[in-house]
Amino acid sequence: MKVQLKSELTCPNCGNKKLEIMPTTACQFFYECENCKKVLKPKEGDCCVFCSYGSVACPPIQEGSACC
């Protein structure tokens, strides 16, 4: 299966959606919503903001390995 690098992040605070390219060499722990400026952090048990708020899980999770 080919790893997808684009994920649509949805802000849980205001509902704003933005398509982002996920990093392949590190987890992204923080993300600032461009609409409401809230800084998103992963939910408990998730390794990054893409796993918590994205339409696609981060590349390491897609590959079946542990995240950063």
Secondary structure, DSSP 8 states (H G I E B T S, - for coil): -----EEEEE-TTT--EEEEE--SSS----EE-TTT--EE---TT-SSHHHHH-SS--HHHHTTS---
